[in-house]
Amino acid sequence: MSTEKDIARTSAFSRTTITELMIPSYANFGGKIHGGILLSLMDKVAYVTASKHSGAYCVTVSVDTVDFLQPVEVGELVSLMASVNYVGNSSMVVGIKVISENVKVGNVKHTNTCYFTMVAKGEDDKPCRVPKLILEDATDVRRFVEAIYRRKFKQNYETNLKEIKANWEKQDIDKLLEDQRCINQAGKH
C-alpha cells in the first residue's frame, strides 16, 4: 500500500510552457514590454508548475533575482518554460527560462531566468507535504544541487547581514559611504 510520503514525480510530470503574444497595452513608456507583465506571467507559470507537481493550491513565497537580460518588443511571442527543480517538505523551487521570438525575422533571444519558491497549501490553508522529485538525468541533478546551494547562500547572506547590522559603527558606515555616489546628511542636523 502506498502512503503519501511514498509519492514521487519527475520534473517532466509538471513541466509547463506558456506562450503569449506581447500586445501594445503591455508596453511601457519606452515602447518595450513592461517588466511587471513578465513578472506576472512568471508567477502564473510557476503556480501552474508547482500545482501540477503537488496536486495542491500553491502560493509564491520568494522570487530569486530576476535579471532582465534583453528587452521584449511588442509583437514578439514570449515563452516561459518552467520545471520543478527542487522540493522540500512543502516547498518547491520552480526554475523559469523566458525566451522571446520575433516570428517575422526568426530571431529568438533568452530574456530572463529566475527561480520562484512556491509552497503547497492544504485544505486547512497550512503548508502540506509535496511529492518527492525523481531526478532522471544529470540536468535534474544539477538543478536540484544548484537550488540547495542557492538556499544555503541566501541563508548565509541573511545571517551575515544581520550580524553586520548588529555590529556596525558610525565610522564604519562613514568609511563605506565615502567612495559611493551619495551624500550622507543623516545625523548632521
Sequence and secondary structure as in RCSB ss.txt:
>XXXX:A:sequence
MSTEKDIARTSAFSRTTITELMIPSYANFGGKIHGGILLSLMDKVAYVTASKHSGAYCVTVSVDTVDFLQPVEVG
ELVSLMASVNYVGNSSMVVGIKVISENVKVGNVKHTNTCYFTMVAKGEDDKPCRVPKLILEDATDVRRFVEAIYR
RKFKQNYETNLKEIKANWEKQDIDKLLEDQRCINQAGKH
>XXXX:A:secstr
   GGG EEEHHHH EEEEEE  GGGB TTSBB HHHHHHHHHHHHHHHHHHHHSSEEEEEEE      S  BTT
 EEEEEEEEEEE SSEEEEEEEEEEEETTTTEEEEEEEEEEEEEEE TTSSB    EEE  SHHHHHHHHHHHHH
HHHHHHHHHHHHHHHHH  HHHHHHHHTTSS    TT  
